[in-house]
Amino acid sequence: MNAKQTVYVSGFTDGILDPNKEMEYVVKDGGNIIANTTPGCWGPMITPALKGGHEVTKPVYVEGAEIGDAIAIHIQSIEVTSIVTASGNDAPVEGRFNGDPFVAAKCPKCGTVNPETVIKGIGEKAVHCKKCDADITPFVFTHAYSIAFNDKKSVGLTLNKSAAEKAAANAKDYMCTPEESIQNPIVTFAPHDMPGTMVRLRPFLGQLGTTPARALPDSHNAGDFGQFLIDAPHDYGLTKEQLEDRTDGHMDVNRVRTGAVLICPVKVKGGGVYLGDMHAMQGDGEIAGHTTDVSGIVSLKVSVLKNLSIEGPILLPVYEDLPYLAKPFTKEEKRQATELGKGWGLSKIVEMYPISFIGTGANLNEATTNGMERAARLFEITVPEVMNRATINGSIEIGRHPGVVTVTFLAPESYLREKGLLHSVKEQYGHFY
């Protein structure tokens, strides 16, 4: 393989992350990945030819990454390019899918599964089956909005009916959809339920990770969405045990943004780093089920961490995104603790650094348990110890409702050193010590 220092990714999957497909992009260990990503949820959700609910970049092979290693992904920049997008709460349309509207959309008239489509006009009935011309949209909005962004991409404003319809008439251009994308632009639907609402932008990646050990629909590469695959009637149905092959690349954790580092498991040779589902902003939980899907330019740096066997992603957020109790202690706080220790006969204070474990599951309780168990198994400690550390030196935060959380705490330096994580963590937070 001819590995490159910088790889420019322009191709996208059909919605399936397949470890058996050869990776056409190869980057050097320590190299860079630059990609123009497509919008995430809603466009793919109204594009039946896409089989995963999203349209992520084709995976990148990282030179030297072997199964049982990990890959540290440094997010160097995220730049929104979309001018307008649309989003909102969804409702599936019965009769237009086989078990799962994200994966196996079906034409209600001719019965074709994952058919090609054409757009005719604007509105929720604009997507038609290319074969028989039936209205084929597998999802509709329950409450939704179109939103425009200023040139600085600092603020946005939701549109009224006439403005939304203006954008819908030229949807791909307003969304700046990448050339190789096949998704139907959701701006075509022209929703306008809450006009005049102002928002702040803080872009992040809803999808970032490594290729799972078995073929999975991209949006279902997570412990919550993956539940839909268990005993499913379509080609990607699996057992509960087989879902362990996931890598949890679909997190929707809003702290996966510029300046953060995401450490991902390697479950196939080369890792297969992929990304997508960029959002302009999102409150914790993505409680509406969806947020502002946008196109954008992303720059990443990747490095292989040898013999770091992890079950799911580990996040090193930017300093300001750390929970208050998990922020590094200041010199003054350490001085006060040292004085306190002297009074009680303690001669040493444990040096600690922040770390966040991603946990996923069928619901938030399962996700929290999963995150704590991942931390405990990696550090070879008990779950009750993780509970205590996350309680007094951290926090449990919702990534996505119904089942993605981050378990954050200050981990002792010795734990990190033993597992080969200390360098990465010090690189991220060392200047605060």
C-alpha positions in Angstrom: 0.0 0.0 0.0 1.2 3.5 -0.8 0.6 5.4 2.4 0.4 9.2 2.1 1.3 11.9 4.7 -2.0 13.7 3.9 -5.1 11.9 2.5 -7.9 13.9 0.9 -11.1 11.9 1.2 -13.8 12.6 -1.3 -15.7 9.3 -1.5 -18.6 8.1 0.6 -20.1 4.8 1.6 -23.6 3.5 0.7 -24.4 3.6 4.4 -22.7 0.4 5.2 -19.4 0.1 7.1 -18.0 -3.1 5.7 -14.6 -4.5 7.0 -14.4 -6.8 4.0 -14.1 -4.0 1.5 -10.6 -2.9 0.6 -9.8 0.6 1.8 -8.7 2.8 -1.1 -7.3 5.6 1.1 -4.1 4.9 3.1 -2.5 7.4 5.5 0.8 7.2 7.3 1.0 6.8 11.1 1.1 10.5 12.3 -0.4 11.7 9.0 -3.4 13.8 8.2 -6.9 13.1 6.9 -8.8 16.0 5.2 -12.4 15.4 4.1 -15.4 17.4 2.8 -18.2 15.6 4.7 -21.9 15.3 3.8 -24.8 16.3 6.0 -25.9 13.4 8.3 -29.2 12.2 9.3 -32.1 13.8 7.4 -30.7 13.8 3.9 -29.8 10.1 4.0 -33.0 9.3 5.8 -35.0 10.5 2.7 -32.6 8.7 0.3 -33.7 5.1 0.3 -30.6 4.0 -1.8 -28.5 4.7 1.3 -28.6 1.7 3.6 -27.4 3.1 6.9 -29.2 6.3 7.8 -26.1 8.4 7.2 -23.6 8.9 4.4 -20.1 8.8 5.9 -16.7 9.0 4.3 -15.0 5.9 3.0 -12.7 4.4 5.7 -9.0 5.3 5.7 -6.4 2.6 6.4 -3.8 3.8 8.9 -0.4 2.4 8.3 0.8 0.2 11.2 -2.6 -0.2 12.9 -3.2 -3.8 13.9 -6.2 -5.4 15.7 -5.7 -4.8 19.4 -4.1 -1.3 18.9 -5.9 2.0 19.2 -5.8 5.1 17.0 -5.7 8.6 18.5 -7.6 11.0 16.2 -6.7 14.7 16.8 -9.5 17.0 15.5 -7.5 19.9 14.1 -10.4 21.8 12.6 -14.1 21.6 11.7 -15.5 24.2 9.3 -19.2 24.4 8.3 -19.8 25.1 4.6 -23.6 24.8 4.4 -25.5 28.1 4.1 -28.9 26.6 5.0 -30.0 23.3 6.4 -33.2 21.8 7.8 -34.0 19.4 10.7 -36.6 18.4 13.2 -38.3 15.5 15.0 -39.1 12.5 12.8 -41.9 10.0 12.3 -41.4 6.8 10.2 -44.0 6.1 7.5 -45.5 2.7 7.8 -45.4 0.5 4.7 -42.3 2.1 3.4 -39.6 0.0 5.0 -38.7 -3.6 5.8 -38.2 -3.6 9.6 -36.0 -0.5 9.8 -36.6 2.8 7.8 -33.0 3.8 8.2 -31.7 0.6 6.6 -34.3 -1.0 4.4 -36.5 1.6 2.9 -39.0 0.1 0.4 -41.3 1.6 -2.3 -44.9 1.2 -1.2 -46.0 0.8 -4.8 -43.5 -1.4 -6.6 -41.9 -3.0 -3.5 -38.3 -2.2 -4.5 -36.0 -2.2 -1.5 -33.4 0.7 -1.4 -34.6 2.1 -4.7 -33.1 5.0 -6.6 -35.1 8.2 -6.3 -35.8 11.5 -8.1 -36.9 14.8 -6.7 -39.9 16.5 -8.1 -40.7 19.9 -6.7 -40.5 20.8 -3.0 -42.1 19.6 0.2 -42.5 16.3 2.0 -43.8 14.5 -1.1 -41.0 15.6 -3.4 -39.0 12.3 -3.2 -40.2 9.8 -5.8 -39.3 6.2 -6.7 -37.3 6.3 -10.0 -38.9 3.1 -11.1 -42.6 3.7 -10.5 -42.8 7.4 -9.5 -44.5 6.7 -6.1 -44.0 9.1 -3.2 -41.5 7.1 -1.2 -40.2 9.2 1.7 -39.7 6.7 4.6 -39.7 9.6 7.2 -41.7 12.8 7.7 -41.3 15.6 10.1 -43.5 16.1 13.2 -42.1 19.5 14.0 -39.2 21.0 12.0 -37.4 24.1 10.8 -35.1 25.4 8.1 -32.1 27.4 9.3 -29.7 29.8 7.6 -26.2 30.7 8.8 -24.2 33.9 8.5 -21.0 34.1 6.6 -18.9 33.9 9.8 -20.8 30.7 10.8 -21.2 32.2 14.2 -25.0 32.5 14.4 -28.0 31.0 12.6 -31.7 32.0 12.2 -34.7 29.8 11.4 -36.6 30.7 8.3 -40.3 31.5 7.6 -42.3 29.8 4.8 -41.2 32.0 1.9 -37.5 31.9 2.8 -37.6 28.1 3.4 -39.2 27.6 0.0 -36.6 29.8 -1.7 -33.9 27.6 -0.2 -35.7 24.4 -1.1 -35.8 25.4 -4.8 -32.0 25.3 -4.8 -31.4 22.9 -2.0 -28.1 21.2 -2.9 -26.4 24.5 -3.5 -27.6 26.0 -0.2 -26.5 22.9 1.7 -23.2 22.8 -0.2 -23.6 19.0 -0.7 -20.3 17.4 -1.8 -20.1 16.4 -5.4 -19.9 12.6 -4.8 -22.8 12.5 -2.3 -26.0 10.8 -3.5 -28.3 12.0 -0.7 -31.4 14.0 -1.3 -31.1 17.4 0.4 -33.4 17.8 3.3 -33.8 21.5 2.7 -36.1 20.3 -0.2 -38.8 19.7 2.4 -38.9 23.4 3.3 -40.0 23.0 7.0 -40.8 26.3 8.8 -42.4 25.6 12.1 -40.5 28.0 14.4 -39.3 31.0 12.3 -37.1 33.8 13.7 -35.3 31.6 16.3 -31.7 32.6 16.7 -29.0 30.1 17.6 -25.2 29.9 18.3 -23.0 27.6 16.2 -20.6 25.1 17.8 -19.9 22.5 15.2 -18.9 18.9 16.0 -18.9 15.4 14.4 -21.7 13.1 15.2 -19.8 10.3 13.5 -16.1 9.7 14.0 -14.4 6.4 14.6 -13.0 3.2 13.2 -14.6 0.4 11.2 -16.5 -2.3 13.1 -15.5 -6.0 12.9 -18.6 -6.9 10.9 -20.6 -5.0 8.3 -22.9 -2.6 10.1 -25.2 0.3 8.9 -23.3 3.4 9.8 -25.9 5.1 12.0 -26.3 1.7 13.9 -22.6 1.5 14.8 -23.6 2.2 18.5 -25.1 0.4 21.4 -28.4 2.3 21.3 -29.2 2.5 17.5 -27.6 -1.0 17.2 -30.5 -2.5 19.1 -32.6 -2.1 15.9 -30.4 -4.7 14.3 -31.0 -7.5 16.8 -33.1 -10.1 15.0 -33.9 -7.6 12.3 -35.6 -9.0 9.1 -33.2 -7.3 6.6 -29.7 -8.3 5.5 -27.9 -6.7 8.5 -29.8 -8.4 11.3 -27.6 -9.8 14.0 -27.6 -11.2 17.6 -27.0 -9.2 20.8 -23.6 -10.9 21.1 -22.6 -9.9 17.5 -23.4 -6.2 18.3 -20.2 -6.3 20.4 -18.3 -6.0 17.1 -19.4 -2.3 16.9 -16.9 0.5 17.5 -19.4 3.2 18.6 -18.4 5.6 15.9 -21.9 7.1 15.9 -21.9 9.0 19.2 -23.4 12.4 18.7 -21.3 13.7 21.7 -21.1 17.4 21.2 -17.7 17.5 22.8 -16.2 15.7 19.7 -15.2 19.1 18.3 -12.1 21.1 17.3 -9.2 20.6 19.7 -10.5 17.3 21.2 -8.8 13.9 20.8 -10.8 10.7 20.3 -9.0 7.4 20.9 -10.7 4.6 19.0 -10.4 0.8 19.1 -8.8 -1.0 16.1 -11.0 -4.0 15.3 -9.9 -4.5 11.7 -6.4 -4.2 10.2 -5.7 -0.5 9.4 -8.4 0.7 11.7 -10.5 2.2 8.9 -11.0 5.8 10.2 -14.2 7.4 8.9 -16.2 10.5 9.7 -19.4 12.4 8.9 -22.7 13.6 10.4 -21.4 17.0 11.1 -23.7 19.2 13.2 -23.7 23.0 13.5 -24.8 22.8 17.2 -26.5 20.5 19.7 -27.5 20.5 23.3 -26.5 17.5 25.4 -28.7 14.5 24.5 -29.8 15.5 21.0 -33.2 15.2 22.5 -35.2 15.9 19.3 -33.5 12.9 17.7 -31.8 15.1 15.2 -30.0 18.5 15.0 -28.6 20.8 12.3 -26.9 18.4 9.7 -24.4 20.3 7.7 -21.7 19.9 5.1 -18.2 20.9 6.1 -14.4 20.6 5.9 -12.6 18.5 8.5 -8.9 18.1 9.2 -7.7 15.3 11.4 -4.3 14.0 12.5 -4.0 10.3 13.3 -1.5 8.3 15.4 -1.3 4.6 16.3 -1.2 3.6 20.0 0.3 0.1 20.0 -1.1 -2.6 22.2 -3.8 -0.4 23.7 -6.8 -2.8 23.6 -9.9 -0.8 24.3 -13.6 -1.8 23.8 -14.9 1.6 22.7 -13.8 5.2 22.2 -12.0 7.3 24.8 -12.5 11.1 24.6 -10.0 13.8 25.7 -12.3 16.9 25.4 -11.0 20.4 25.2 -10.4 22.0 28.6 -13.6 24.1 28.7 -15.8 21.1 28.0 -14.5 19.1 31.0 -16.9 18.8 33.9 -16.0 21.2 36.7 -14.9 18.5 39.1 -12.7 16.8 36.4 -10.7 19.9 35.5 -7.0 19.8 36.4 -6.3 21.3 39.8 -4.5 24.6 39.9 -1.2 25.2 41.7 -3.0 27.0 44.4 -5.5 24.2 44.9 -2.6 21.7 45.1 -0.9 24.0 47.7 -4.0 24.0 49.8 -4.4 20.2 49.5 -0.7 19.7 50.5 -1.2 21.8 53.6 -4.4 19.9 54.4 -2.5 16.6 54.0 0.3 17.7 56.4 -2.2 18.3 59.1 -3.5 14.7 58.7 -0.2 13.0 58.2 -0.5 12.5 54.4 2.8 13.0 52.7 1.7 12.6 49.0 -1.0 13.8 46.8 -1.9 11.6 43.8 -1.3 13.3 40.4 -4.4 12.8 38.2 -5.5 13.7 34.7 -8.9 13.9 33.0 -10.3 11.1 30.8 -13.7 10.3 29.3 -15.0 6.9 28.4 -17.8 6.5 25.9 -20.5 4.1 27.0 -23.4 3.0 24.8 -26.4 0.7 25.4 -30.1 0.2 24.8 -30.9 3.0 27.3 -29.0 5.5 29.4 -28.7 3.2 32.4 -27.1 0.5 30.2 -24.9 3.1 28.6 -23.6 4.3 31.9 -22.9 0.8 33.1 -21.1 0.1 29.8 -18.9 3.2 30.1 -18.0 2.4 33.7 -17.2 -1.2 32.9 -15.0 -0.2 30.0 -13.0 2.1 32.3 -12.7 -0.6 35.0 -11.6 -3.3 32.6 -9.0 -1.1 31.0 -7.4 0.1 34.3 -8.0 -3.3 35.9 -10.0 -1.8 38.8 -13.5 -2.3 40.1 -16.6 -0.6 38.8 -17.3 0.8 42.4 -13.9 2.6 42.2 -15.0 4.1 38.8 -18.3 5.1 40.4 -16.5 6.9 43.3 -14.0 8.7 41.0 -16.7 9.8 38.6 -18.8 11.1 41.6 -16.1 13.2 43.3 -13.7 13.9 40.4 -16.0 13.8 37.4 -19.4 13.4 35.9 -21.8 11.2 33.8 -23.0 13.3 30.9 -25.5 12.4 28.2 -24.2 12.3 24.6 -27.3 11.1 22.9 -30.7 10.1 24.2 -31.5 7.2 24.4 -28.2 5.5 25.0 -24.8 7.3 24.7 -23.0 8.8 27.7 -19.5 9.9 28.7 -18.0 8.7 32.0 -15.5 11.3 32.9 -13.1 11.3 35.9 -9.6 12.3 37.0 -7.5 9.1 36.6 -4.3 8.6 38.6 -1.2 9.1 36.6 0.0 5.6 37.3 -3.1 4.1 35.7 -2.5 6.1 32.5 1.2 5.3 32.4 0.6 1.6 32.8 -1.8 1.5 29.8 0.3 3.7 27.5 -2.1 6.7 27.7 -0.1 9.1 29.7 1.7 10.8 26.7 -1.6 11.4 24.9 -3.3 12.8 28.0 -0.3 15.0 28.9 -0.2 16.3 25.4 -3.8 17.4 25.7 -3.7 18.8 29.3 -0.1 19.1 30.3 0.0 22.9 30.0 -2.7 23.1 32.7 -0.3 21.4 35.3 
